[in-house]
């Protein structure tokens, strides 16, 4: 269900994936935001080039849609390397990974999305590849079993995950570089929207770009998706140009409110308020009440609500804040929950 939400950080369709691909920056200088991370990567890439070696293995973690895959492609371009992309769920057999690893050239990059979903057998298989650039392949069975040691070219493994806590410590420790990608502030999203509009030949006012950025939930993928919807709305309802009035009408038609909440976000908060008096309430109870998968609520709904202070996780369960009640126009006296936004 999360894939149907316009404000989801996940890719909604293959067609959208190709659209996002056309907007991706190619080099670090073109990449907007994450300044501290960019500087660290710039140093690592420059050092690897000076030594004429492959980069260290890199792990990116953070919510979906923030640019983990984009950064992998940027690093490959900066290193003038070939990138081979796969995902954790698709690597079900060691033979699958064996074929990929043995075909990697010197300095190539292997990108594994959703790396936390690798099976234990695949994890064990990849350890010597990451550490010693070799794999041990077992042929035959029983008394006839033989271990064949196959050397690999020096490559860089880039892993991406939305659930860093699910990574096993042995796998996590084998990454030399470990970076968290956080939500983007509105001013950086505004830059991204202006750049994307230029690439799409869309005339957009600074005020409209700012309005979209405020509703994009700190996520570049959502910002580009909203820009696309606003562009289509402006083409049908106007002359194709996007001003602030057109942007507001388009986003209201999509059910996205002034800070980027959609129907499921508001329903999530209202259930806690109406059914559980503001909380605390367990996530299992919320999933049953909303008829939603718990993973959807934890991975897709909660991160942004926690980020903006509308939701609190406690040992006793989830609780809404006064700010959430104010935003929803609900008068609920939460005296024991002072506003998280008070100065």
NORGI-V450925 format. One record per pair of residues at least 6 apart in sequence whose ideal C-beta (glycine too) atoms are under 7 Angstrom apart, sorted by the first residue. I is the first residue (numbers start at 1). J is the second residue. If there is no record, write none. Layout:
BEGIN
i-><I/I>
j-><J/J>
END
This chain:
BEGIN
i-><1/1/2/2/2/2/3/3/5/5/6/6/6/6/6/7/7/7/7/7/8/9/9/9/9/9/9/10/10/11/19/20/20/23/23/23/24/24/25/25/25/26/26/27/27/27/28/28/28/28/28/31/31/32/32/32/32/33/33/34/37/37/41/44/44/44/45/45/45/45/48/48/48/53/54/54/54/54/55/55/55/56/56/57/57/57/57/57/57/58/58/58/58/59/59/59/59/60/60/60/60/60/61/61/61/62/62/62/62/63/63/64/65/65/65/65/66/66/66/66/67/67/68/68/69/69/72/72/72/72/72/73/75/75/76/76/79/81/81/81/82/82/83/83/84/84/84/84/84/85/86/86/87/87/87/88/88/88/88/88/88/89/89/91/91/91/92/94/94/94/97/97/97/98/98/100/101/101/101/102/102/104/104/104/104/105/106/106/107/108/109/109/109/110/110/111/112/112/113/114/115/115/115/116/116/116/116/123/123/125/127/127/128/128/128/129/129/130/130/131/133/133/133/134/134/134/134/135/135/136/136/137/137/138/138/139/139/140/159/161/162/183/183/183/184/184/186/186/186/189/189/189/189/190/190/190/192/192/193/193/193/193/193/194/194/196/196/197/197/200/202/202/203/203/204/205/205/205/207/208/208/208/208/208/211/211/211/212/212/212/212/212/213/214/214/215/215/215/215/215/215/216/216/216/216/217/217/218/218/226/229/229/230/230/230/230/230/231/233/233/233/233/234/234/234/234/234/238/255/255/256/259/259/264/265/265/266/267/268/268/268/269/269/269/269/270/271/271/271/272/272/272/272/272/273/273/273/273/275/278/278/278/278/279/279/279/279/280/280/280/280/280/281/281/282/283/283/283/283/284/286/286/287/287/287/302/305/306/309/309/309/309/310/310/310/310/311/311/312/312/319/321/321/321/322/322/322/323/323/323/325/325>
j-><292/296/8/10/296/300/10/12/262/264/225/229/254/256/262/217/222/256/260/262/300/63/64/65/219/221/222/64/65/17/228/221/224/196/199/224/70/73/31/70/74/74/77/74/77/78/38/41/42/74/78/38/74/188/191/192/195/184/188/181/179/181/75/55/56/177/55/75/78/79/54/55/79/154/107/154/155/156/75/79/156/176/177/130/156/157/174/175/176/156/158/175/177/159/172/175/178/68/71/160/179/181/161/164/180/68/180/181/182/162/303/162/219/220/221/222/181/183/219/220/181/220/160/181/113/160/83/109/111/158/160/83/109/158/83/109/107/107/108/109/105/108/109/111/100/104/108/110/111/111/100/112/112/113/114/112/114/115/116/117/118/114/117/97/118/122/119/121/122/125/122/125/126/135/137/110/129/135/152/150/152/110/152/153/155/153/153/154/154/155/155/156/158/155/157/158/157/159/160/161/159/160/161/161/163/166/167/168/171/135/170/174/134/135/136/135/152/157/174/174/151/152/154/149/150/151/152/150/152/147/149/148/150/145/147/146/148/146/175/167/299/218/219/307/218/220/210/213/214/213/216/220/223/209/210/213/220/223/209/212/213/223/227/204/209/224/227/204/227/231/231/242/241/242/242/242/243/244/244/242/243/244/246/247/244/247/248/223/226/227/230/247/223/258/259/226/251/256/258/259/260/222/223/226/260/260/304/304/307/251/250/254/242/246/247/250/251/242/246/249/250/253/240/241/242/246/250/246/262/263/262/308/327/301/301/305/328/290/290/297/301/310/320/324/328/328/286/289/290/278/279/281/318/320/320/325/330/332/289/319/320/332/334/317/318/319/320/314/316/317/318/319/317/318/317/294/297/298/318/294/297/318/293/294/297/311/311/313/321/323/340/341/320/321/323/324/318/320/319/321/337/337/339/340/334/337/339/339/340/341/332/334>
END
